[in-house]
C-alpha cells in the first residue's frame, strides 16, 4: 500500500505538457501535411504573404513588450542594451564560426545571424511558467523584442562579405538599400511610433476615460474601442511596411487593462499560425545535419552569452534566473522570415534554418522540463530531515507525573490539557 502511494506521488510530480506545446505540435504536423500536398513557394514574396507574416510578427512584438514590467526594464536597462548589441554580435560570431568551421562554406556566415535573435512571439506565448521571476522574464522579453534591429544591421554587412567569399560577383539583393535603406527604415519607424503615441495621448484627452481611472487619478487613456482601433491600425501599417521597431517600443506605452486577455489569446493564435507556416517549409526538404548543428550552436551560444555577459551588466539576479536566461534561446517566425529574405542570394537557407528552429525549441523545452524536475527534487530534499538525525529525548517537566518531577498542580493539568 505504501509503495503504491509513493508511485502515485511520483506520477503526480511529472510535469504536465502545456496545452500550447501540444497545439504547436499539431500545428507543425498540419503545416507539414499542407506543404506535402501543395507547394507554398508560390506564395513567398506575394503581398498577401508578406503582410500576413508581418502581422503575425507584429502581434508577437506588441504582446511581448506589453508584458514587460517598466520598473524592471529601467533597473536593467544596461543589461538589455548589452544583450541586444554585444550579445547579438557575440552569438552570431560563435554560431557562424562553428558552421563555417564544420562545413568550410563561407556563405554559412549568414546562418549565425538568422538564428542569433530570440523570437519574441515564442517567448511571449511560452513564458507563463512559474520558474522565472518577473524581473528575469522582463529582461528576456526585452532582449527578444529589441534584438531585431541589430540583426538587420549585421545582415547588411555580413551578407555582402559572405556573398563575395562564396564566389559570386556584385552585391546580394538583400543589401540593396544598404546603410541608406537602414536609415530610412529607422526614420519610418520613428514616424509611425510618433503618430501612434500622439493619437494615444489625444485619445486620452478627447474620449472619456474610465471612471475608475479618474477616481484613482491615473493618466487618462482612450476608451477601449478607439484604443483597439488605434493599435490594430498601427499593427497593420507596421506589417505592411515591416516597421517592427515602432511596434516593440509602442508596446511599452500603449497599454490599457482591457487589452490583457484578448492580447494573450491573439499571441497564442499567432504563435500557432506561425508554426503552421514553419511546417510548410519543413515539408519542402531540409538539411538535417547542418540544421541540427545550427540549432545546437544557437542554444549553446545563448548559454555562453548569458553566463559571461549578463553578470557584468545585471546585478542581483538569482542563480535560478541566470540558468533560465541561459536556456532561454527560442527561434520561430523571425528566423523563418530572415531565412526567406536570404534564400534568393543564399539557396537552401530555409532548408537549414527550418530544422534548426525545431532543434532549438526542442532543446529549450527539454531543458525547461529538466530544470523543473531538478528544482522539485531539490525542494523535496530540503524539506526532508537530515539522514540519521534523531529527536532529542524530552526532559520531564515539573508536574508531568514522571519520576523526578514535581507533583502535578492545577496549572500543570490545565497546561497539559
DRENKEDO-568563 format. One line per 2 residues: number of its first residue (from 1); their letters; for each residue x, y, z of N, C-alpha, C. Coordinates in steps of 0.2 Angstrom, whole numbers, plus 5000, padded with zeros to 4 digits. Example, Ala and Ser with C-alpha at 12.3 -4.5 7.8 and 13.67 -1.06 7.14 Angstrom:
BEGIN
1 = as = 5066,4972,5039,5062,4978,5039,5066,4984,5039  5064,4989,5035,5068,4995,5036,5064,5000,5039
***
This chain:
BEGIN
1 = xx = 5004,4994,5000,5000,5000,5000,5004,5006,5000  5009,5006,5004,5014,5012,5005,5018,5013,4998
3 = xx = 5020,5008,4995,5023,5008,4989,5019,5011,4983  5013,5009,4983,5008,5012,4978,5007,5019,4979
5 = xx = 5007,5021,4985,5006,5028,4987,5012,5032,4984  5018,5030,4985,5024,5033,4983,5024,5033,4975
7 = xx = 5022,5028,4972,5022,5028,4965,5017,5033,4962  5011,5033,4965,5006,5038,4963,5009,5046,4964
9 = xx = 5012,5047,4970,5015,5053,4971,5020,5055,4966  5024,5050,4964,5029,5052,4958,5026,5053,4952
11 = xx = 5020,5050,4950,5017,5051,4944,5014,5058,4944  5011,5060,4950,5009,5067,4950,5014,5072,4950
13 = xx = 5020,5071,4951,5025,5076,4951,5028,5076,4944  5026,5072,4939,5029,5073,4932,5026,5079,4929
15 = xx = 5030,5083,4926,5027,5089,4923,5022,5088,4918  5017,5092,4918,5012,5091,4913,5014,5095,4907
17 = xx = 5013,5093,4901,5014,5096,4895,5009,5102,4894  5012,5108,4893,5007,5114,4892,5003,5113,4886
19 = xx = 4997,5115,4886,4992,5114,4880,4995,5118,4874  4998,5124,4875,5001,5127,4869,5006,5123,4865
21 = xx = 5010,5119,4869,5015,5115,4866,5012,5109,4862  5007,5106,4865,5003,5101,4861,5000,5104,4855
23 = xx = 4997,5111,4855,4994,5114,4850,5000,5116,4844  5006,5117,4847,5011,5119,4842,5013,5112,4838
25 = xx = 5013,5107,4842,5015,5100,4838,5010,5099,4833  5003,5100,4835,4998,5099,4830,4999,5104,4824
27 = xx = 5000,5110,4825,5001,5115,4820,5007,5113,4815  5012,5111,4818,5018,5109,4814,5016,5103,4810
29 = xx = 5013,5098,4812,5010,5092,4808,5006,5095,4803  5001,5099,4805,4996,5102,4800,5000,5105,4794
31 = xx = 5004,5110,4796,5008,5113,4791,5012,5109,4786  5015,5104,4789,5019,5099,4785,5015,5095,4780
33 = xx = 5009,5093,4783,5004,5090,4778,5002,5094,4772  5001,5101,4774,4999,5105,4769,5004,5106,4764
35 = xx = 5011,5107,4766,5016,5108,4762,5018,5102,4758  5016,5096,4760,5017,5090,4756,5012,5090,4750
37 = xx = 5006,5092,4752,5001,5092,4747,5001,5098,4741  5004,5103,4743,5004,5109,4739,5011,5113,4740
39 = xx = 5014,5115,4735,5020,5119,4735,5019,5126,4738  5021,5128,4743,5020,5135,4746,5024,5140,4743
41 = xx = 5029,5138,4739,5034,5143,4737,5031,5149,4733  5026,5147,4729,5022,5152,4725,5020,5158,4729
43 = xx = 5018,5157,4736,5016,5162,4740,5021,5167,4742  5027,5164,4743,5033,5168,4745,5034,5174,4741
45 = xx = 5034,5180,4744,5035,5186,4740,5029,5190,4738  5023,5186,4738,5017,5190,4737,5015,5195,4742
47 = xx = 5011,5200,4740,5009,5205,4745,5005,5202,4751  5001,5197,4750,4997,5194,4755,5001,5190,4760
49 = xx = 5006,5187,4757,5010,5183,4762,5015,5187,4766  5017,5193,4763,5022,5197,4767,5018,5201,4772
51 = xx = 5012,5203,4771,5008,5207,4776,5006,5202,4781  5004,5196,4779,5001,5191,4784,5007,5189,4789
53 = xx = 5013,5187,4786,5018,5185,4791,5020,5191,4795  5020,5197,4792,5022,5203,4796,5017,5205,4801
55 = xx = 5011,5203,4800,5006,5204,4805,5007,5199,4811  5008,5193,4810,5010,5188,4815,5016,5191,4819
57 = xx = 5021,5193,4816,5027,5196,4819,5025,5202,4824  5021,5206,4821,5019,5212,4824,5015,5211,4831
59 = xx = 5011,5206,4830,5007,5204,4836,5011,5201,4841  5016,5197,4839,5021,5195,4844,5025,5200,4848
61 = xx = 5027,5205,4844,5032,5210,4847,5028,5214,4851  5022,5216,4849,5017,5220,4854,5016,5217,4860
63 = xx = 5014,5210,4859,5012,5206,4865,5018,5206,4870  5024,5205,4867,5030,5204,4872,5032,5210,4875
65 = xx = 5032,5216,4872,5034,5222,4876,5028,5224,4880  5022,5223,4879,5016,5225,4883,5017,5221,4890
67 = xx = 5020,5215,4890,5020,5212,4896,5026,5213,4900  5031,5218,4898,5037,5220,4902,5035,5224,4907
69 = xx = 5038,5223,4913,5037,5227,4919,5042,5233,4918  5039,5239,4918,5043,5245,4916,5048,5246,4922
71 = xx = 5047,5245,4928,5051,5246,4933,5058,5241,4932  5056,5235,4931,5062,5231,4930,5066,5233,4923
73 = xx = 5062,5235,4918,5066,5237,4912,5071,5243,4914  5068,5248,4918,5073,5254,4920,5078,5251,4924
75 = xx = 5077,5247,4928,5083,5244,4933,5088,5241,4929  5086,5237,4924,5091,5233,4920,5092,5235,4913
77 = xx = 5091,5242,4912,5092,5245,4905,5099,5243,4902  5104,5244,4906,5111,5242,4904,5111,5235,4902
79 = xx = 5108,5231,4905,5108,5224,4903,5105,5222,4897  5099,5226,4896,5095,5225,4889,5099,5228,4884
81 = xx = 5102,5234,4884,5106,5236,4879,5112,5232,4877  5116,5229,4883,5121,5225,4881,5119,5218,4878
83 = xx = 5113,5216,4880,5111,5210,4877,5109,5210,4869  5106,5216,4867,5104,5217,4860,5109,5220,4856
85 = xx = 5115,5222,4859,5120,5224,4855,5126,5219,4855  5130,5219,4861,5135,5214,4861,5133,5207,4861
87 = xx = 5127,5206,4865,5125,5199,4865,5124,5196,4858  5120,5200,4854,5118,5198,4847,5125,5197,4843
89 = xx = 5129,5201,4843,5136,5201,4839,5140,5194,4842  5140,5193,4848,5144,5188,4851,5141,5181,4849
91 = xx = 5134,5181,4849,5130,5175,4847,5131,5173,4840  5130,5178,4836,5131,5177,4829,5138,5175,4827
93 = xx = 5143,5178,4830,5150,5176,4828,5151,5169,4830  5149,5167,4836,5150,5160,4838,5147,5155,4834
95 = xx = 5140,5156,4832,5136,5152,4828,5139,5151,4821  5141,5157,4818,5144,5157,4811,5151,5154,4811
97 = xx = 5155,5155,4816,5161,5152,4817,5161,5144,4817  5156,5141,4821,5155,5134,4821,5153,5131,4814
99 = xx = 5148,5135,4811,5146,5132,4804,5151,5133,4799  5155,5138,4799,5160,5139,4793,5165,5134,4795
101 = xx = 5167,5133,4801,5172,5128,4803,5170,5121,4801  5164,5119,4802,5162,5112,4802,5161,5111,4794
103 = xx = 5158,5115,4790,5157,5114,4783,5161,5117,4778  5166,5122,4780,5170,5125,4776,5166,5129,4770
105 = xx = 5161,5132,4772,5157,5136,4767,5156,5143,4769  5159,5148,4766,5159,5155,4769,5152,5158,4769
107 = xx = 5147,5155,4764,5141,5158,4764,5137,5156,4770  5139,5151,4774,5136,5149,4780,5137,5154,4786
109 = xx = 5141,5160,4784,5141,5165,4789,5134,5168,4791  5130,5169,4786,5123,5172,4787,5119,5168,4791
111 = xx = 5120,5161,4792,5116,5157,4796,5116,5159,4803  5122,5161,4806,5123,5163,4813,5119,5169,4814
113 = xx = 5118,5174,4809,5114,5180,4810,5106,5178,4810  5104,5173,4806,5097,5171,4806,5095,5169,4813
115 = xx = 5098,5165,4816,5096,5162,4822,5099,5165,4829  5103,5171,4828,5106,5174,4834,5100,5177,4838
117 = xx = 5095,5180,4835,5090,5183,4838,5085,5178,4842  5082,5181,4847,5077,5177,4851,5070,5179,4848
119 = xx = 5066,5174,4847,5059,5175,4844,5054,5178,4849  5052,5184,4848,5048,5187,4853,5041,5183,4854
121 = xx = 5038,5181,4848,5032,5178,4848,5032,5171,4852  5037,5167,4851,5038,5161,4855,5039,5163,4863
123 = xx = 5043,5168,4864,5044,5169,4871,5038,5172,4875  5034,5176,4871,5028,5178,4874,5022,5172,4875
125 = xx = 5022,5168,4870,5017,5163,4870,5019,5157,4875  5025,5157,4877,5028,5151,4881,5031,5153,4888
127 = xx = 5030,5159,4890,5033,5162,4896,5029,5162,4902  5024,5158,4902,5020,5158,4908,5021,5153,4913
129 = xx = 5028,5150,4913,5029,5145,4918,5031,5149,4924  5031,5145,4930,5032,5149,4936,5039,5148,4939
131 = xx = 5044,5146,4935,5051,5146,4937,5054,5152,4937  5053,5156,4932,5057,5163,4931,5053,5168,4934
133 = xx = 5057,5173,4938,5055,5178,4941,5052,5184,4936  5048,5188,4939,5046,5193,4934,5051,5198,4931
135 = xx = 5056,5199,4935,5062,5203,4933,5066,5199,4927  5067,5193,4928,5071,5189,4923,5066,5189,4917
137 = xx = 5060,5188,4918,5055,5187,4912,5055,5194,4908  5055,5199,4911,5055,5206,4908,5062,5207,4904
139 = xx = 5067,5205,4907,5074,5205,4904,5074,5201,4897  5071,5195,4898,5071,5190,4892,5067,5193,4887
141 = xx = 5061,5195,4888,5056,5198,4883,5059,5204,4880  5062,5209,4884,5065,5215,4881,5071,5213,4876
143 = xx = 5075,5208,4878,5080,5205,4874,5077,5202,4867  5072,5199,4868,5069,5196,4862,5066,5201,4857
145 = xx = 5063,5206,4860,5059,5211,4857,5064,5216,4853  5070,5218,4856,5074,5223,4853,5080,5221,4850
147 = xx = 5081,5214,4849,5087,5212,4846,5087,5212,4838  5081,5213,4835,5080,5213,4828,5083,5218,4824
149 = xx = 5083,5224,4827,5087,5230,4823,5095,5228,4822  5098,5225,4827,5105,5223,4827,5105,5218,4822
151 = xx = 5101,5213,4822,5101,5208,4817,5101,5210,4810  5096,5215,4809,5096,5218,4802,5102,5221,4800
153 = xx = 5105,5225,4805,5111,5229,4803,5117,5224,4802  5117,5218,4806,5123,5213,4804,5122,5210,4797
155 = xx = 5115,5209,4795,5114,5206,4789,5116,5211,4783  5116,5217,4784,5118,5222,4779,5126,5221,4777
157 = xx = 5129,5220,4783,5137,5220,4782,5139,5212,4780  5137,5208,4784,5139,5201,4784,5137,5198,4777
159 = xx = 5131,5199,4775,5128,5196,4769,5133,5198,4763  5135,5204,4762,5139,5206,4757,5146,5203,4757
161 = xx = 5149,5202,4762,5155,5198,4763,5154,5191,4761  5149,5188,4764,5148,5181,4763,5147,5179,4755
163 = xx = 5143,5184,4752,5141,5183,4745,5147,5183,4741  5152,5188,4742,5158,5188,4738,5163,5182,4740
165 = xx = 5163,5180,4746,5168,5175,4748,5165,5168,4745  5159,5168,4744,5156,5162,4741,5157,5161,4733
167 = xx = 5161,5166,4730,5162,5166,4723,5158,5170,4719  5153,5174,4721,5148,5177,4717,5151,5184,4716
169 = xx = 5148,5187,4711,5150,5194,4709,5145,5199,4710  5146,5205,4712,5141,5210,4713,5139,5210,4720
171 = xx = 5133,5213,4722,5131,5213,4729,5124,5209,4729  5123,5206,4735,5117,5202,4736,5111,5207,4736
173 = xx = 5105,5205,4734,5099,5209,4733,5097,5211,4740  5099,5207,4746,5096,5208,4752,5099,5215,4755
175 = xx = 5105,5217,4752,5108,5223,4755,5107,5229,4749  5102,5228,4745,5101,5233,4740,5100,5240,4743
177 = xx = 5097,5241,4748,5096,5248,4751,5102,5250,4755  5106,5246,4757,5112,5247,4761,5111,5251,4767
179 = xx = 5116,5255,4769,5115,5259,4775,5110,5264,4775  5109,5267,4768,5104,5272,4767,5097,5269,4768
181 = xx = 5096,5263,4766,5090,5260,4767,5088,5258,4774  5093,5257,4778,5093,5255,4785,5091,5262,4789
183 = xx = 5094,5267,4787,5092,5274,4790,5085,5276,4788  5083,5275,4782,5076,5276,4780,5071,5272,4784
185 = xx = 5073,5266,4785,5068,5261,4789,5068,5264,4796  5073,5266,4799,5073,5269,4806,5069,5275,4806
187 = xx = 5069,5279,4801,5065,5286,4801,5058,5284,4800  5056,5279,4796,5049,5277,4796,5046,5274,4802
189 = xx = 5051,5270,4806,5049,5268,4812,5047,5273,4817  5051,5278,4817,5050,5284,4821,5044,5288,4820
191 = xx = 5043,5289,4813,5036,5292,4812,5030,5288,4814  5030,5282,4813,5024,5278,4815,5024,5278,4822
193 = xx = 5029,5277,4826,5029,5277,4833,5026,5284,4836  5029,5289,4833,5027,5296,4835,5019,5297,4834
195 = xx = 5017,5295,4828,5010,5296,4826,5005,5292,4831  5008,5285,4833,5004,5281,4837,5003,5284,4844
197 = xx = 5009,5287,4847,5009,5290,4853,5005,5296,4854  5005,5300,4848,5002,5306,4848,4994,5305,4848
199 = xx = 4992,5300,4844,4985,5298,4844,4983,5295,4850  4987,5291,4854,4985,5289,4860,4984,5294,4866
201 = xx = 4989,5299,4865,4988,5305,4870,4982,5309,4869  4981,5310,4862,4975,5314,4860,4969,5310,4862
203 = xx = 4968,5304,4861,4963,5300,4863,4961,5300,4870  4966,5301,4875,4965,5301,4882,4962,5308,4884
205 = xx = 4963,5313,4879,4961,5320,4880,4953,5321,4878  4952,5318,4872,4946,5319,4869,4941,5314,4871
207 = xx = 4942,5307,4871,4937,5302,4873,4937,5302,4880  4931,5300,4883,4931,5300,4890,4935,5294,4893
209 = xx = 4938,5295,4898,4942,5290,4902,4938,5286,4907  4940,5280,4909,4936,5276,4913,4935,5280,4920
211 = xx = 4929,5279,4923,4928,5282,4930,4933,5280,4935  4934,5273,4935,4939,5271,4940,4946,5274,4939
213 = xx = 4948,5275,4933,4955,5278,4932,4954,5286,4934  4949,5289,4933,4948,5296,4935,4948,5296,4943
215 = xx = 4945,5291,4946,4945,5291,4954,4952,5290,4957  4956,5286,4953,4962,5284,4956,4968,5289,4953
217 = xx = 4965,5294,4949,4970,5300,4947,4975,5297,4943  4974,5292,4939,4979,5289,4934,4979,5293,4928
219 = xx = 4984,5293,4924,4984,5296,4917,4979,5294,4913  4976,5298,4909,4970,5297,4905,4972,5293,4899
221 = xx = 4968,5288,4898,4969,5283,4892,4963,5284,4888  4963,5282,4881,4957,5282,4877,4953,5277,4879
223 = xx = 4946,5278,4877,4941,5272,4879,4943,5266,4875  4941,5260,4877,4943,5254,4874,4942,5253,4866
225 = xx = 4936,5255,4864,4935,5254,4856,4940,5258,4852  4941,5265,4854,4946,5268,4850,4953,5266,4851
227 = xx = 4954,5264,4857,4961,5261,4858,4963,5255,4854  4958,5251,4854,4959,5244,4850,4960,5246,4842
229 = xx = 4955,5251,4840,4956,5253,4833,4963,5256,4832  4965,5260,4836,4972,5263,4835,4978,5258,4835
231 = xx = 4977,5253,4840,4983,5248,4840,4982,5243,4833  4976,5242,4831,4975,5237,4825,4978,5241,4819
233 = xx = 4976,5247,4818,4979,5251,4813,4987,5252,4813  4989,5253,4819,4997,5253,4819,5000,5246,4817
235 = xx = 4997,5241,4820,5000,5234,4818,4999,5233,4811  4994,5235,4807,4993,5233,4800,4998,5238,4796
237 = xx = 4999,5244,4798,5004,5248,4795,5011,5245,4796  5012,5243,4802,5019,5240,4803,5020,5234,4799
239 = xx = 5015,5230,4798,5015,5223,4795,5016,5225,4787  5013,5230,4785,5013,5231,4778,5020,5234,4776
241 = xx = 5024,5237,4780,5030,5240,4779,5036,5238,4783  5035,5232,4787,5040,5229,4791,5043,5234,4796
243 = xx = 5039,5238,4799,5041,5243,4804,5041,5240,4811  5044,5235,4813,5043,5232,4819,5046,5235,4825
245 = xx = 5051,5239,4824,5054,5243,4830,5049,5247,4833  5045,5251,4829,5040,5255,4831,5035,5251,4835
247 = xx = 5033,5245,4833,5028,5241,4837,5031,5239,4844  5037,5237,4844,5041,5235,4850,5041,5240,4855
249 = xx = 5042,5247,4853,5043,5252,4858,5036,5254,4860  5031,5254,4855,5024,5256,4857,5021,5251,4862
251 = xx = 5023,5245,4862,5020,5241,4867,5022,5243,4874  5027,5247,4875,5029,5249,4882,5024,5255,4884
253 = xx = 5021,5258,4880,5017,5264,4882,5010,5264,4880  5008,5260,4875,5001,5260,4873,4998,5254,4877
255 = xx = 4996,5255,4883,4993,5250,4887,4987,5252,4890  4982,5247,4891,4976,5248,4895,4974,5241,4898
257 = xx = 4971,5240,4904,4970,5234,4906,4965,5229,4902  4961,5233,4898,4956,5229,4894,4960,5225,4889
259 = xx = 4966,5226,4887,4970,5223,4882,4972,5216,4884  4973,5215,4891,4977,5209,4893,4975,5203,4891
261 = xx = 4968,5201,4892,4966,5194,4890,4965,5193,4882  4962,5198,4879,4962,5197,4871,4969,5197,4868
263 = xx = 4974,5201,4871,4981,5201,4868,4984,5194,4869  4983,5191,4875,4986,5184,4876,4983,5179,4872
265 = xx = 4977,5179,4870,4974,5175,4865,4976,5176,4858  4977,5182,4856,4980,5184,4850,4987,5182,4849
267 = xx = 4991,5182,4854,4998,5180,4854,4998,5172,4853  4994,5169,4857,4994,5161,4856,4992,5159,4849
269 = xx = 4987,5163,4846,4984,5161,4840,4990,5162,4835  4993,5168,4835,4999,5170,4831,5004,5165,4831
271 = xx = 5006,5162,4837,5011,5158,4838,5009,5151,4834  5003,5149,4835,5001,5143,4831,5001,5143,4824
273 = xx = 4999,5149,4821,4999,5150,4814,5006,5151,4812  5010,5154,4815,5017,5154,4813,5020,5147,4813
275 = xx = 5018,5143,4818,5021,5136,4817,5018,5132,4811  5012,5133,4809,5009,5131,4803,5014,5133,4797
277 = xx = 5016,5139,4797,5020,5142,4791,5027,5138,4792  5029,5137,4797,5036,5133,4798,5035,5126,4795
279 = xx = 5029,5123,4797,5028,5116,4794,5028,5116,4786  5025,5122,4783,5025,5122,4776,5032,5121,4773
281 = xx = 5037,5124,4776,5044,5124,4773,5048,5118,4775  5046,5115,4781,5049,5109,4783,5047,5104,4778
283 = xx = 5041,5104,4775,5039,5099,4770,5043,5099,4763  5046,5105,4762,5049,5106,4756,5056,5103,4755
285 = xx = 5058,5100,4761,5065,5097,4761,5070,5101,4765  5073,5097,4769,5078,5100,4774,5084,5097,4774
287 = xx = 5089,5101,4777,5096,5098,4778,5097,5097,4785  5097,5090,4786,5096,5088,4793,5103,5090,4797
289 = xx = 5108,5088,4795,5115,5088,4798,5117,5096,4799  5117,5100,4794,5118,5107,4796,5113,5110,4800
291 = xx = 5106,5108,4799,5101,5111,4804,5102,5109,4811  5104,5103,4812,5105,5101,4819,5111,5105,4822
293 = xx = 5116,5105,4819,5122,5109,4821,5120,5116,4822  5117,5119,4818,5115,5126,4818,5110,5127,4825
295 = xx = 5105,5123,4825,5101,5124,4831,5105,5123,4838  5109,5117,4838,5113,5116,4844,5118,5122,4846
297 = xx = 5121,5125,4840,5126,5130,4842,5122,5136,4844  5116,5138,4841,5112,5144,4844,5110,5143,4851
299 = xx = 5108,5137,4853,5106,5136,4860,5112,5137,4865  5118,5134,4863,5124,5134,4867,5127,5142,4867
301 = xx = 5126,5145,4862,5128,5152,4861,5124,5156,4866  5118,5155,4867,5114,5159,4872,5116,5158,4879
303 = xx = 5118,5151,4880,5120,5150,4887,5127,5153,4888  5131,5153,4884,5138,5156,4885,5137,5164,4886
305 = xx = 5133,5167,4882,5132,5174,4882,5129,5176,4889  5124,5172,4891,5120,5174,4897,5125,5172,4903
307 = xx = 5129,5168,4903,5134,5166,4908,5139,5171,4909  5142,5174,4903,5148,5178,4903,5146,5185,4903
309 = xx = 5141,5187,4899,5140,5194,4898,5135,5197,4903  5129,5194,4904,5124,5196,4909,5127,5198,4916
311 = xx = 5131,5194,4919,5133,5196,4926,5137,5203,4926  5140,5205,4920,5144,5211,4920,5139,5217,4920
313 = xx = 5133,5216,4918,5128,5222,4917,5122,5222,4921  5120,5216,4924,5114,5215,4928,5116,5212,4934
315 = xx = 5115,5216,4940,5117,5213,4946,5110,5211,4950  5112,5206,4955,5106,5204,4959,5102,5198,4956
317 = xx = 5103,5196,4950,5099,5190,4948,5101,5184,4952  5096,5180,4953,5097,5174,4957,5100,5168,4952
319 = xx = 5103,5163,4955,5106,5158,4951,5100,5155,4947  5094,5154,4949,5089,5151,4945,5088,5155,4939
321 = xx = 5087,5162,4940,5086,5166,4934,5092,5166,4929  5098,5166,4932,5103,5165,4927,5103,5159,4923
323 = xx = 5101,5153,4926,5101,5147,4922,5095,5148,4917  5090,5150,4919,5084,5151,4915,5085,5156,4909
325 = xx = 5089,5161,4910,5091,5165,4904,5096,5161,4900  5100,5157,4903,5105,5153,4898,5101,5148,4894
327 = xx = 5096,5146,4896,5092,5141,4892,5086,5144,4888  5086,5151,4888,5081,5155,4885,5080,5155,4878
329 = xx = 5085,5153,4874,5085,5153,4867,5079,5150,4864  5075,5154,4860,5070,5151,4856,5070,5154,4849
331 = xx = 5068,5151,4844,5068,5153,4837,5061,5152,4834  5059,5155,4829,5052,5154,4827,5051,5158,4820
333 = xx = 5046,5162,4820,5044,5166,4814,5049,5171,4812  5053,5174,4816,5058,5179,4814,5063,5176,4811
335 = xx = 5066,5170,4813,5071,5166,4809,5069,5164,4803  5062,5162,4802,5060,5159,4796,5059,5165,4791
337 = xx = 5057,5171,4793,5057,5177,4789,5064,5179,4786  5068,5179,4791,5075,5181,4789,5078,5176,4784
339 = xx = 5077,5170,4785,5079,5164,4780,5076,5165,4773  5070,5167,4773,5066,5168,4767,5069,5174,4763
341 = xx = 5071,5179,4767,5074,5185,4764,5081,5183,4761  5085,5179,4764,5091,5177,4762,5091,5172,4756
343 = xx = 5085,5168,4755,5085,5162,4751,5087,5164,4744  5085,5170,4741,5087,5172,4735,5094,5172,4733
345 = xx = 5098,5175,4738,5105,5175,4737,5109,5169,4740  5106,5166,4745,5110,5160,4748,5105,5154,4747
347 = xx = 5104,5150,4742,5100,5145,4741,5100,5140,4747  5095,5137,4749,5094,5131,4754,5095,5134,4761
349 = xx = 5095,5141,4762,5095,5143,4768,5089,5141,4772  5083,5141,4769,5077,5139,4773,5077,5132,4775
351 = xx = 5080,5128,4770,5080,5121,4772,5085,5119,4778  5090,5124,4779,5094,5123,4785,5091,5126,4791
353 = xx = 5088,5132,4790,5085,5135,4796,5079,5132,4799  5075,5129,4795,5069,5126,4797,5070,5120,4802
355 = xx = 5074,5115,4801,5076,5110,4806,5080,5113,4812  5084,5119,4811,5087,5122,4816,5082,5125,4821
357 = xx = 5077,5128,4819,5072,5131,4823,5068,5125,4827  5067,5120,4824,5064,5114,4828,5069,5112,4833
359 = xx = 5075,5111,4832,5080,5109,4836,5081,5114,4842  5081,5120,4841,5082,5125,4846,5076,5124,4851
361 = xx = 5070,5124,4848,5064,5124,4853,5064,5117,4857  5066,5112,4854,5066,5106,4857,5071,5106,4863
363 = xx = 5077,5108,4862,5082,5109,4867,5079,5114,4873  5076,5119,4871,5073,5124,4876,5068,5120,4880
365 = xx = 5063,5117,4877,5058,5114,4881,5061,5108,4885  5065,5104,4882,5068,5099,4886,5072,5101,4892
367 = xx = 5076,5107,4891,5080,5110,4897,5075,5113,4902  5069,5116,4900,5065,5118,4905,5062,5113,4909
369 = xx = 5060,5107,4906,5057,5101,4909,5062,5099,4914  5069,5098,4912,5074,5095,4916,5075,5100,4922
371 = xx = 5075,5106,4921,5076,5111,4926,5070,5111,4931  5064,5110,4929,5059,5110,4933,5059,5103,4938
373 = xx = 5061,5098,4935,5062,5091,4939,5067,5092,4944  5073,5095,4942,5078,5096,4947,5076,5101,4952
375 = xx = 5073,5106,4951,5070,5111,4956,5066,5107,4961  5061,5103,4958,5056,5100,4963,5060,5094,4967
377 = xx = 5065,5091,4964,5069,5086,4968,5073,5090,4973  5076,5095,4972,5080,5099,4977,5075,5102,4982
379 = xx = 5070,5104,4980,5065,5107,4986,5063,5101,4990  5061,5095,4987,5059,5089,4991,5065,5087,4996
381 = xx = 5071,5087,4994,5076,5085,4998,5077,5090,5004  5076,5097,5003,5077,5102,5008,5072,5101,5013
383 = xx = 5066,5099,5011,5060,5098,5016,5061,5092,5021  5065,5087,5018,5066,5081,5022,5071,5082,5028
385 = xx = 5071,5079,5034,5076,5079,5039,5082,5076,5037  5088,5078,5039,5094,5075,5038,5094,5068,5040
387 = xx = 5098,5064,5036,5098,5057,5037,5102,5056,5044  5099,5051,5048,5102,5049,5054,5101,5054,5060
389 = xx = 5097,5059,5058,5096,5064,5063,5090,5061,5068  5092,5061,5075,5087,5058,5080,5084,5064,5084
391 = xx = 5078,5063,5086,5075,5068,5090,5078,5067,5097  5079,5073,5100,5082,5073,5107,5077,5071,5112
393 = xx = 5079,5067,5117,5074,5065,5122,5071,5071,5126  5064,5070,5127,5061,5076,5131,5062,5076,5138
395 = xx = 5064,5081,5141,5065,5082,5148,5059,5082,5152  5058,5079,5157,5052,5079,5161,5051,5086,5164
397 = xx = 5045,5088,5162,5043,5095,5165,5040,5094,5172  5041,5099,5176,5038,5099,5183,5030,5097,5183
399 = xx = 5028,5092,5186,5021,5091,5187,5019,5086,5182  5023,5083,5178,5020,5079,5172,5019,5072,5175
401 = xx = 5020,5070,5181,5019,5064,5184,5024,5059,5183  5030,5061,5180,5036,5056,5179,5040,5056,5185
403 = xx = 5044,5051,5186,5049,5050,5191,5054,5056,5191  5054,5059,5197,5059,5065,5197,5055,5072,5196
405 = xx = 5049,5071,5194,5045,5078,5193,5042,5080,5199  5040,5086,5199,5036,5089,5205,5029,5086,5204
407 = xx = 5026,5087,5210,5019,5085,5210,5015,5089,5205  5010,5086,5202,5006,5090,5197,5002,5095,5201
409 = xx = 5001,5101,5198,4997,5106,5200,4991,5107,5196  4986,5112,5198,4981,5113,5194,4983,5117,5187
411 = xx = 4988,5121,5188,4990,5124,5182,4994,5119,5177  4997,5115,5180,5000,5110,5176,4996,5105,5172
413 = xx = 4990,5104,5176,4985,5100,5172,4982,5104,5167  4980,5110,5168,4977,5114,5163,4982,5115,5157
415 = xx = 4989,5116,5158,4993,5116,5153,4994,5110,5149  4994,5104,5152,4995,5098,5149,4989,5096,5145
417 = x = 4983,5099,5147,4976,5098,5144,4976,5102,5137
***
